[in-house]
Amino acid sequence: MTAGLSAVVAAEVGELRLDVALDALPGEVVAVVGPNGAGKSTLLRALAGLIPLTAGRVVMGGTVLEDAATGHRLPPEQRPVALVFQDRLLFPHLSALDNVAFGLRCQGVRRAEAGRRAQAWLDRLGVGHRAASRPATLSGGEAQRVALARALAVEPALLLLDEPLAALDVEARAALRRELRPLMAGAGVRVLVTHDPLQAMILADRLVVLEHGRVVQHGKPREVAERPRSPWVAELVGVNLLRGHGRDDGVELADGGWLAAPGAGRGPVLAVVHPRAVAVHRRPPEGSPRNVWLGRSEAVELLGDRARVRVALDGRPPLVAEVTPAAVADLALHEGGQVWVTVKATEVRVFPA
């Protein structure tokens, strides 16, 4: 790949050993997601040149930024890269306008032209009226918009965003999330680190999932959502994931027990059950459902017009059910206690592990 990003990144920071291959095309937005300590921010810092590689190679647009084998390494300031940190790191002694103009001036743009472009980006991000303000006088949302304007103004070949919305309140985060995708549109590569599944699904063309410093899954958001390959990914996309061994008409679960699922095939498999397919009962269910378990209602989370109920099962991972708030009240699920859960066999999706 010559036009976009082609990177093999091996780095060590403390106990973390990062070993990641990452490719991205021009104009593509890649979201890097994973649990805390997975190496997401370390990956961005390595791409930016803030952390040296122990092995690997980073090529952007045909230009080698770093090659551990030859010792070639461009310093951060010489890379066509802009990095937006979660805590913004604006220059406190400069106005918002001068913060945005700083990178342009470093590129050799004349003062007047740099100021004009900086003002245009502040206007585009809705904070043009704060151009003369110092960072200490800006709200969190305003400061983050200035930081984004500073990064975007230099038109980097590679834009790296490290949790760009995490420090904002809910209202400011939602407003900026709506605006971020068109702002990131362009010829360059955009790599976004986020812990917010909604942000990842909305903004990204492709997801890369890191766990323990390695890629465990990648693909388009819909592909990852439909076929999660780890419990963390399943939780990210809001489904139940069960591992086991296919036996034609069901799955022999790795944690014990049996899950009826037509067409499960043979060999190691992953079974996905959407929370909406999990029914919760206070009494033993009538009829003869093929998948029924006894458990305890542990937690209830309200999500708009739905509620998610976490049910602990003896000797196996918990299941999450999605029910109406009325069902929570009728069954007194918020009080905990013993419940039965059932899953229709036809609602189970099985694919090779």
Contacts in CASP RR format, 6 or more apart in sequence:
PFRMAT RR
TARGET T0000
AUTHOR 0000-0000-0000
METHOD contacts of the structure
MODEL  1
MTAGLSAVVAAEVGELRLDVALDALPGEVVAVVGPNGAGKSTLLRALAGL
IPLTAGRVVMGGTVLEDAATGHRLPPEQRPVALVFQDRLLFPHLSALDNV
AFGLRCQGVRRAEAGRRAQAWLDRLGVGHRAASRPATLSGGEAQRVALAR
ALAVEPALLLLDEPLAALDVEARAALRRELRPLMAGAGVRVLVTHDPLQA
MILADRLVVLEHGRVVQHGKPREVAERPRSPWVAELVGVNLLRGHGRDDG
VELADGGWLAAPGAGRGPVLAVVHPRAVAVHRRPPEGSPRNVWLGRSEAV
ELLGDRARVRVALDGRPPLVAEVTPAAVADLALHEGGQVWVTVKATEVRV
FPA
1 23 0 8 1.000
1 25 0 8 1.000
1 59 0 8 1.000
2 59 0 8 1.000
2 61 0 8 1.000
2 62 0 8 1.000
3 25 0 8 1.000
3 26 0 8 1.000
3 61 0 8 1.000
3 62 0 8 1.000
4 23 0 8 1.000
4 24 0 8 1.000
4 25 0 8 1.000
4 26 0 8 1.000
4 60 0 8 1.000
4 61 0 8 1.000
4 62 0 8 1.000
4 157 0 8 1.000
4 188 0 8 1.000
4 189 0 8 1.000
5 22 0 8 1.000
5 23 0 8 1.000
5 24 0 8 1.000
5 47 0 8 1.000
5 58 0 8 1.000
5 59 0 8 1.000
5 60 0 8 1.000
5 61 0 8 1.000
5 158 0 8 1.000
5 189 0 8 1.000
5 191 0 8 1.000
6 23 0 8 1.000
6 57 0 8 1.000
6 58 0 8 1.000
6 59 0 8 1.000
6 60 0 8 1.000
7 20 0 8 1.000
7 21 0 8 1.000
7 22 0 8 1.000
7 23 0 8 1.000
7 47 0 8 1.000
7 57 0 8 1.000
7 58 0 8 1.000
7 59 0 8 1.000
8 20 0 8 1.000
8 21 0 8 1.000
8 22 0 8 1.000
8 55 0 8 1.000
8 56 0 8 1.000
8 57 0 8 1.000
8 58 0 8 1.000
9 18 0 8 1.000
9 19 0 8 1.000
9 20 0 8 1.000
9 21 0 8 1.000
9 22 0 8 1.000
9 43 0 8 1.000
9 46 0 8 1.000
9 47 0 8 1.000
9 53 0 8 1.000
9 56 0 8 1.000
9 58 0 8 1.000
10 17 0 8 1.000
10 18 0 8 1.000
10 19 0 8 1.000
10 20 0 8 1.000
10 53 0 8 1.000
10 54 0 8 1.000
10 55 0 8 1.000
10 56 0 8 1.000
10 68 0 8 1.000
11 17 0 8 1.000
11 18 0 8 1.000
11 42 0 8 1.000
11 46 0 8 1.000
11 51 0 8 1.000
11 52 0 8 1.000
11 53 0 8 1.000
11 54 0 8 1.000
12 18 0 8 1.000
12 54 0 8 1.000
13 42 0 8 1.000
13 51 0 8 1.000
16 37 0 8 1.000
16 39 0 8 1.000
16 42 0 8 1.000
16 213 0 8 1.000
17 213 0 8 1.000
18 39 0 8 1.000
18 42 0 8 1.000
18 43 0 8 1.000
18 46 0 8 1.000
18 213 0 8 1.000
19 213 0 8 1.000
19 214 0 8 1.000
20 43 0 8 1.000
20 208 0 8 1.000
20 210 0 8 1.000
20 213 0 8 1.000
20 214 0 8 1.000
20 215 0 8 1.000
21 215 0 8 1.000
22 30 0 8 1.000
22 32 0 8 1.000
22 43 0 8 1.000
22 47 0 8 1.000
22 191 0 8 1.000
22 208 0 8 1.000
22 215 0 8 1.000
24 30 0 8 1.000
24 189 0 8 1.000
24 191 0 8 1.000
24 206 0 8 1.000
25 189 0 8 1.000
26 186 0 8 1.000
26 187 0 8 1.000
26 188 0 8 1.000
26 189 0 8 1.000
27 185 0 8 1.000
27 186 0 8 1.000
27 187 0 8 1.000
27 188 0 8 1.000
27 189 0 8 1.000
27 190 0 8 1.000
28 189 0 8 1.000
28 190 0 8 1.000
28 205 0 8 1.000
28 206 0 8 1.000
29 181 0 8 1.000
29 184 0 8 1.000
29 190 0 8 1.000
29 192 0 8 1.000
29 203 0 8 1.000
29 204 0 8 1.000
29 205 0 8 1.000
29 206 0 8 1.000
30 189 0 8 1.000
30 190 0 8 1.000
30 191 0 8 1.000
30 192 0 8 1.000
30 204 0 8 1.000
30 205 0 8 1.000
30 206 0 8 1.000
30 207 0 8 1.000
30 208 0 8 1.000
31 192 0 8 1.000
31 193 0 8 1.000
31 194 0 8 1.000
31 199 0 8 1.000
31 200 0 8 1.000
31 203 0 8 1.000
31 204 0 8 1.000
31 206 0 8 1.000
31 207 0 8 1.000
31 208 0 8 1.000
32 40 0 8 1.000
32 43 0 8 1.000
32 44 0 8 1.000
32 191 0 8 1.000
32 192 0 8 1.000
32 193 0 8 1.000
32 194 0 8 1.000
32 208 0 8 1.000
32 210 0 8 1.000
33 40 0 8 1.000
33 193 0 8 1.000
33 194 0 8 1.000
33 195 0 8 1.000
33 197 0 8 1.000
33 200 0 8 1.000
33 207 0 8 1.000
33 208 0 8 1.000
33 209 0 8 1.000
33 210 0 8 1.000
33 236 0 8 1.000
34 40 0 8 1.000
34 195 0 8 1.000
34 209 0 8 1.000
34 210 0 8 1.000
34 211 0 8 1.000
34 232 0 8 1.000
34 236 0 8 1.000
35 211 0 8 1.000
35 232 0 8 1.000
36 195 0 8 1.000
38 210 0 8 1.000
38 211 0 8 1.000
38 212 0 8 1.000
38 213 0 8 1.000
39 210 0 8 1.000
39 213 0 8 1.000
40 162 0 8 1.000
40 193 0 8 1.000
40 210 0 8 1.000
41 162 0 8 1.000
41 163 0 8 1.000
41 193 0 8 1.000
42 51 0 8 1.000
42 213 0 8 1.000
43 193 0 8 1.000
43 210 0 8 1.000
44 83 0 8 1.000
44 160 0 8 1.000
44 162 0 8 1.000
44 191 0 8 1.000
44 193 0 8 1.000
45 51 0 8 1.000
45 83 0 8 1.000
46 52 0 8 1.000
46 53 0 8 1.000
46 58 0 8 1.000
47 58 0 8 1.000
47 65 0 8 1.000
47 81 0 8 1.000
47 158 0 8 1.000
47 160 0 8 1.000
47 191 0 8 1.000
48 76 0 8 1.000
48 79 0 8 1.000
48 81 0 8 1.000
48 83 0 8 1.000
48 160 0 8 1.000
49 65 0 8 1.000
49 66 0 8 1.000
49 73 0 8 1.000
49 74 0 8 1.000
49 75 0 8 1.000
49 76 0 8 1.000
49 79 0 8 1.000
49 81 0 8 1.000
50 76 0 8 1.000
50 83 0 8 1.000
52 66 0 8 1.000
52 68 0 8 1.000
52 73 0 8 1.000
53 66 0 8 1.000
53 68 0 8 1.000
53 73 0 8 1.000
54 68 0 8 1.000
55 68 0 8 1.000
55 69 0 8 1.000
56 66 0 8 1.000
56 67 0 8 1.000
56 68 0 8 1.000
56 69 0 8 1.000
57 64 0 8 1.000
57 66 0 8 1.000
57 67 0 8 1.000
57 68 0 8 1.000
57 69 0 8 1.000
58 64 0 8 1.000
58 65 0 8 1.000
58 66 0 8 1.000
58 67 0 8 1.000
59 65 0 8 1.000
60 79 0 8 1.000
60 80 0 8 1.000
60 81 0 8 1.000
60 157 0 8 1.000
60 158 0 8 1.000
60 189 0 8 1.000
61 157 0 8 1.000
63 80 0 8 1.000
64 72 0 8 1.000
65 73 0 8 1.000
65 74 0 8 1.000
65 79 0 8 1.000
65 81 0 8 1.000
66 72 0 8 1.000
66 73 0 8 1.000
66 74 0 8 1.000
67 73 0 8 1.000
77 106 0 8 1.000
79 158 0 8 1.000
80 156 0 8 1.000
80 157 0 8 1.000
80 158 0 8 1.000
81 156 0 8 1.000
81 157 0 8 1.000
81 158 0 8 1.000
81 159 0 8 1.000
81 160 0 8 1.000
82 150 0 8 1.000
82 151 0 8 1.000
82 152 0 8 1.000
82 154 0 8 1.000
82 156 0 8 1.000
82 158 0 8 1.000
82 159 0 8 1.000
82 160 0 8 1.000
83 151 0 8 1.000
83 160 0 8 1.000
83 161 0 8 1.000
83 162 0 8 1.000
84 147 0 8 1.000
84 148 0 8 1.000
84 151 0 8 1.000
84 159 0 8 1.000
84 160 0 8 1.000
84 161 0 8 1.000
84 162 0 8 1.000
84 164 0 8 1.000
85 147 0 8 1.000
85 162 0 8 1.000
86 162 0 8 1.000
86 163 0 8 1.000
86 164 0 8 1.000
86 166 0 8 1.000
86 167 0 8 1.000
87 167 0 8 1.000
88 135 0 8 1.000
88 140 0 8 1.000
88 143 0 8 1.000
88 144 0 8 1.000
88 146 0 8 1.000
88 147 0 8 1.000
88 167 0 8 1.000
89 147 0 8 1.000
90 96 0 8 1.000
90 99 0 8 1.000
90 135 0 8 1.000
90 143 0 8 1.000
90 146 0 8 1.000
90 147 0 8 1.000
90 150 0 8 1.000
91 98 0 8 1.000
91 99 0 8 1.000
91 102 0 8 1.000
91 135 0 8 1.000
92 134 0 8 1.000
92 135 0 8 1.000
92 136 0 8 1.000
93 134 0 8 1.000
94 102 0 8 1.000
94 134 0 8 1.000
94 135 0 8 1.000
95 131 0 8 1.000
95 132 0 8 1.000
95 133 0 8 1.000
95 134 0 8 1.000
96 122 0 8 1.000
96 127 0 8 1.000
96 128 0 8 1.000
96 130 0 8 1.000
96 131 0 8 1.000
96 132 0 8 1.000
96 133 0 8 1.000
96 134 0 8 1.000
96 135 0 8 1.000
96 138 0 8 1.000
96 142 0 8 1.000
96 146 0 8 1.000
97 115 0 8 1.000
97 118 0 8 1.000
97 119 0 8 1.000
97 122 0 8 1.000
97 131 0 8 1.000
97 132 0 8 1.000
98 118 0 8 1.000
99 135 0 8 1.000
99 146 0 8 1.000
99 147 0 8 1.000
99 150 0 8 1.000
100 115 0 8 1.000
100 118 0 8 1.000
100 121 0 8 1.000
100 122 0 8 1.000
100 146 0 8 1.000
100 149 0 8 1.000
100 150 0 8 1.000
100 153 0 8 1.000
101 111 0 8 1.000
101 114 0 8 1.000
101 115 0 8 1.000
101 117 0 8 1.000
101 118 0 8 1.000
101 153 0 8 1.000
102 150 0 8 1.000
103 114 0 8 1.000
103 150 0 8 1.000
103 153 0 8 1.000
103 154 0 8 1.000
104 113 0 8 1.000
104 114 0 8 1.000
104 115 0 8 1.000
104 117 0 8 1.000
104 118 0 8 1.000
104 153 0 8 1.000
104 154 0 8 1.000
105 111 0 8 1.000
105 114 0 8 1.000
107 154 0 8 1.000
109 117 0 8 1.000
117 153 0 8 1.000
118 131 0 8 1.000
118 149 0 8 1.000
118 153 0 8 1.000
119 128 0 8 1.000
119 131 0 8 1.000
121 149 0 8 1.000
121 152 0 8 1.000
121 153 0 8 1.000
122 128 0 8 1.000
122 130 0 8 1.000
122 131 0 8 1.000
122 145 0 8 1.000
122 146 0 8 1.000
122 149 0 8 1.000
124 149 0 8 1.000
124 183 0 8 1.000
125 145 0 8 1.000
125 146 0 8 1.000
125 148 0 8 1.000
125 149 0 8 1.000
125 179 0 8 1.000
125 183 0 8 1.000
126 145 0 8 1.000
127 138 0 8 1.000
127 142 0 8 1.000
127 145 0 8 1.000
127 146 0 8 1.000
127 149 0 8 1.000
130 138 0 8 1.000
130 142 0 8 1.000
130 146 0 8 1.000
133 142 0 8 1.000
135 143 0 8 1.000
135 146 0 8 1.000
138 146 0 8 1.000
139 172 0 8 1.000
140 167 0 8 1.000
140 168 0 8 1.000
140 172 0 8 1.000
141 168 0 8 1.000
141 172 0 8 1.000
141 176 0 8 1.000
144 164 0 8 1.000
144 165 0 8 1.000
144 167 0 8 1.000
144 168 0 8 1.000
144 172 0 8 1.000
144 176 0 8 1.000
145 176 0 8 1.000
147 164 0 8 1.000
148 164 0 8 1.000
148 180 0 8 1.000
148 183 0 8 1.000
151 159 0 8 1.000
151 161 0 8 1.000
152 159 0 8 1.000
152 183 0 8 1.000
152 184 0 8 1.000
156 188 0 8 1.000
157 188 0 8 1.000
157 189 0 8 1.000
158 188 0 8 1.000
158 189 0 8 1.000
158 190 0 8 1.000
158 191 0 8 1.000
159 184 0 8 1.000
159 188 0 8 1.000
159 189 0 8 1.000
159 190 0 8 1.000
159 191 0 8 1.000
160 191 0 8 1.000
160 193 0 8 1.000
161 190 0 8 1.000
161 191 0 8 1.000
161 192 0 8 1.000
161 193 0 8 1.000
162 193 0 8 1.000
163 193 0 8 1.000
163 194 0 8 1.000
163 195 0 8 1.000
164 176 0 8 1.000
164 180 0 8 1.000
164 192 0 8 1.000
164 194 0 8 1.000
165 173 0 8 1.000
165 176 0 8 1.000
165 177 0 8 1.000
165 180 0 8 1.000
165 194 0 8 1.000
165 196 0 8 1.000
165 199 0 8 1.000
166 194 0 8 1.000
166 195 0 8 1.000
166 196 0 8 1.000
168 176 0 8 1.000
177 198 0 8 1.000
177 199 0 8 1.000
177 202 0 8 1.000
177 203 0 8 1.000
180 203 0 8 1.000
181 202 0 8 1.000
181 203 0 8 1.000
184 190 0 8 1.000
184 203 0 8 1.000
192 199 0 8 1.000
192 200 0 8 1.000
192 203 0 8 1.000
192 204 0 8 1.000
194 200 0 8 1.000
194 203 0 8 1.000
197 236 0 8 1.000
197 237 0 8 1.000
197 238 0 8 1.000
200 207 0 8 1.000
200 221 0 8 1.000
200 236 0 8 1.000
201 221 0 8 1.000
201 225 0 8 1.000
204 221 0 8 1.000
205 220 0 8 1.000
206 218 0 8 1.000
206 219 0 8 1.000
206 220 0 8 1.000
206 221 0 8 1.000
207 217 0 8 1.000
207 218 0 8 1.000
207 219 0 8 1.000
207 220 0 8 1.000
207 221 0 8 1.000
207 224 0 8 1.000
208 215 0 8 1.000
208 217 0 8 1.000
208 218 0 8 1.000
208 219 0 8 1.000
209 215 0 8 1.000
209 216 0 8 1.000
209 217 0 8 1.000
209 218 0 8 1.000
209 224 0 8 1.000
209 229 0 8 1.000
209 230 0 8 1.000
209 232 0 8 1.000
209 233 0 8 1.000
209 236 0 8 1.000
210 216 0 8 1.000
211 230 0 8 1.000
211 232 0 8 1.000
216 229 0 8 1.000
216 230 0 8 1.000
216 233 0 8 1.000
217 224 0 8 1.000
217 228 0 8 1.000
217 229 0 8 1.000
217 230 0 8 1.000
217 233 0 8 1.000
218 224 0 8 1.000
224 233 0 8 1.000
224 237 0 8 1.000
225 237 0 8 1.000
225 239 0 8 1.000
226 272 0 8 1.000
226 349 0 8 1.000
227 270 0 8 1.000
227 272 0 8 1.000
227 351 0 8 1.000
228 234 0 8 1.000
228 236 0 8 1.000
228 237 0 8 1.000
228 239 0 8 1.000
228 241 0 8 1.000
228 270 0 8 1.000
228 272 0 8 1.000
229 270 0 8 1.000
229 353 0 8 1.000
230 241 0 8 1.000
231 241 0 8 1.000
231 317 0 8 1.000
233 241 0 8 1.000
234 240 0 8 1.000
234 241 0 8 1.000
234 272 0 8 1.000
238 275 0 8 1.000
238 320 0 8 1.000
239 272 0 8 1.000
239 273 0 8 1.000
239 274 0 8 1.000
239 275 0 8 1.000
240 272 0 8 1.000
240 273 0 8 1.000
240 274 0 8 1.000
240 275 0 8 1.000
240 278 0 8 1.000
240 317 0 8 1.000
240 319 0 8 1.000
240 320 0 8 1.000
241 270 0 8 1.000
241 271 0 8 1.000
241 272 0 8 1.000
242 251 0 8 1.000
242 253 0 8 1.000
242 254 0 8 1.000
242 255 0 8 1.000
242 259 0 8 1.000
242 270 0 8 1.000
242 271 0 8 1.000
242 272 0 8 1.000
242 273 0 8 1.000
242 317 0 8 1.000
243 253 0 8 1.000
243 254 0 8 1.000
243 255 0 8 1.000
243 268 0 8 1.000
243 269 0 8 1.000
243 270 0 8 1.000
243 271 0 8 1.000
243 353 0 8 1.000
244 251 0 8 1.000
244 252 0 8 1.000
244 253 0 8 1.000
244 254 0 8 1.000
244 268 0 8 1.000
244 269 0 8 1.000
244 270 0 8 1.000
244 271 0 8 1.000
244 353 0 8 1.000
245 251 0 8 1.000
245 252 0 8 1.000
245 254 0 8 1.000
245 266 0 8 1.000
245 267 0 8 1.000
245 268 0 8 1.000
245 269 0 8 1.000
246 252 0 8 1.000
246 264 0 8 1.000
246 265 0 8 1.000
246 266 0 8 1.000
246 267 0 8 1.000
246 268 0 8 1.000
246 269 0 8 1.000
246 350 0 8 1.000
247 264 0 8 1.000
247 265 0 8 1.000
247 266 0 8 1.000
248 263 0 8 1.000
248 264 0 8 1.000
248 265 0 8 1.000
248 266 0 8 1.000
249 260 0 8 1.000
249 261 0 8 1.000
249 262 0 8 1.000
249 263 0 8 1.000
249 264 0 8 1.000
250 258 0 8 1.000
250 259 0 8 1.000
250 260 0 8 1.000
250 261 0 8 1.000
250 262 0 8 1.000
250 263 0 8 1.000
250 264 0 8 1.000
250 265 0 8 1.000
250 345 0 8 1.000
250 350 0 8 1.000
251 258 0 8 1.000
251 259 0 8 1.000
251 261 0 8 1.000
251 264 0 8 1.000
251 269 0 8 1.000
251 271 0 8 1.000
251 348 0 8 1.000
251 350 0 8 1.000
252 258 0 8 1.000
253 259 0 8 1.000
253 316 0 8 1.000
255 315 0 8 1.000
255 316 0 8 1.000
255 317 0 8 1.000
256 315 0 8 1.000
256 316 0 8 1.000
257 316 0 8 1.000
259 271 0 8 1.000
259 291 0 8 1.000
259 343 0 8 1.000
259 348 0 8 1.000
260 290 0 8 1.000
260 291 0 8 1.000
260 345 0 8 1.000
260 348 0 8 1.000
261 271 0 8 1.000
261 345 0 8 1.000
261 348 0 8 1.000
261 350 0 8 1.000
262 345 0 8 1.000
262 346 0 8 1.000
263 350 0 8 1.000
264 271 0 8 1.000
264 350 0 8 1.000
265 350 0 8 1.000
267 352 0 8 1.000
267 353 0 8 1.000
268 352 0 8 1.000
268 353 0 8 1.000
269 350 0 8 1.000
269 351 0 8 1.000
269 352 0 8 1.000
269 353 0 8 1.000
270 350 0 8 1.000
270 351 0 8 1.000
270 352 0 8 1.000
270 353 0 8 1.000
271 348 0 8 1.000
271 349 0 8 1.000
271 350 0 8 1.000
272 348 0 8 1.000
272 349 0 8 1.000
272 350 0 8 1.000
272 351 0 8 1.000
273 319 0 8 1.000
273 343 0 8 1.000
273 347 0 8 1.000
273 348 0 8 1.000
273 349 0 8 1.000
274 322 0 8 1.000
274 347 0 8 1.000
275 308 0 8 1.000
275 320 0 8 1.000
275 321 0 8 1.000
275 322 0 8 1.000
276 322 0 8 1.000
277 343 0 8 1.000
277 344 0 8 1.000
277 347 0 8 1.000
277 348 0 8 1.000
278 311 0 8 1.000
278 319 0 8 1.000
278 320 0 8 1.000
278 321 0 8 1.000
278 322 0 8 1.000
278 341 0 8 1.000
278 342 0 8 1.000
278 343 0 8 1.000
279 285 0 8 1.000
279 321 0 8 1.000
279 341 0 8 1.000
279 342 0 8 1.000
279 343 0 8 1.000
280 297 0 8 1.000
280 309 0 8 1.000
280 311 0 8 1.000
280 321 0 8 1.000
280 323 0 8 1.000
280 327 0 8 1.000
280 331 0 8 1.000
280 333 0 8 1.000
280 339 0 8 1.000
280 340 0 8 1.000
280 341 0 8 1.000
281 331 0 8 1.000
281 339 0 8 1.000
281 340 0 8 1.000
281 341 0 8 1.000
281 342 0 8 1.000
282 331 0 8 1.000
282 332 0 8 1.000
282 338 0 8 1.000
282 339 0 8 1.000
282 340 0 8 1.000
283 340 0 8 1.000
284 292 0 8 1.000
284 340 0 8 1.000
285 292 0 8 1.000
285 340 0 8 1.000
285 342 0 8 1.000
289 342 0 8 1.000
289 343 0 8 1.000
289 344 0 8 1.000
290 345 0 8 1.000
291 342 0 8 1.000
291 343 0 8 1.000
291 344 0 8 1.000
291 345 0 8 1.000
291 348 0 8 1.000
292 340 0 8 1.000
292 341 0 8 1.000
292 342 0 8 1.000
293 313 0 8 1.000
293 316 0 8 1.000
293 319 0 8 1.000
293 340 0 8 1.000
293 341 0 8 1.000
293 342 0 8 1.000
294 313 0 8 1.000
294 314 0 8 1.000
294 338 0 8 1.000
294 339 0 8 1.000
294 340 0 8 1.000
295 311 0 8 1.000
295 312 0 8 1.000
295 313 0 8 1.000
295 314 0 8 1.000
295 338 0 8 1.000
295 339 0 8 1.000
295 340 0 8 1.000
295 341 0 8 1.000
296 311 0 8 1.000
296 312 0 8 1.000
296 336 0 8 1.000
296 337 0 8 1.000
296 338 0 8 1.000
296 339 0 8 1.000
297 309 0 8 1.000
297 310 0 8 1.000
297 311 0 8 1.000
297 333 0 8 1.000
297 335 0 8 1.000
297 336 0 8 1.000
297 337 0 8 1.000
297 338 0 8 1.000
297 339 0 8 1.000
298 310 0 8 1.000
298 311 0 8 1.000
298 312 0 8 1.000
298 318 0 8 1.000
298 336 0 8 1.000
299 309 0 8 1.000
299 310 0 8 1.000
300 307 0 8 1.000
300 308 0 8 1.000
300 309 0 8 1.000
300 310 0 8 1.000
300 328 0 8 1.000
300 333 0 8 1.000
300 334 0 8 1.000
301 307 0 8 1.000
301 308 0 8 1.000
301 310 0 8 1.000
302 325 0 8 1.000
302 328 0 8 1.000
305 324 0 8 1.000
305 325 0 8 1.000
306 322 0 8 1.000
306 323 0 8 1.000
306 324 0 8 1.000
306 325 0 8 1.000
307 322 0 8 1.000
307 323 0 8 1.000
307 324 0 8 1.000
307 325 0 8 1.000
307 327 0 8 1.000
307 328 0 8 1.000
307 333 0 8 1.000
308 320 0 8 1.000
308 321 0 8 1.000
308 322 0 8 1.000
309 320 0 8 1.000
309 321 0 8 1.000
309 322 0 8 1.000
309 323 0 8 1.000
309 328 0 8 1.000
309 333 0 8 1.000
310 318 0 8 1.000
310 319 0 8 1.000
310 320 0 8 1.000
311 318 0 8 1.000
311 319 0 8 1.000
311 320 0 8 1.000
311 321 0 8 1.000
311 339 0 8 1.000
311 341 0 8 1.000
312 318 0 8 1.000
313 319 0 8 1.000
313 341 0 8 1.000
319 341 0 8 1.000
319 343 0 8 1.000
321 341 0 8 1.000
323 333 0 8 1.000
327 333 0 8 1.000
328 334 0 8 1.000
331 339 0 8 1.000
333 339 0 8 1.000
END
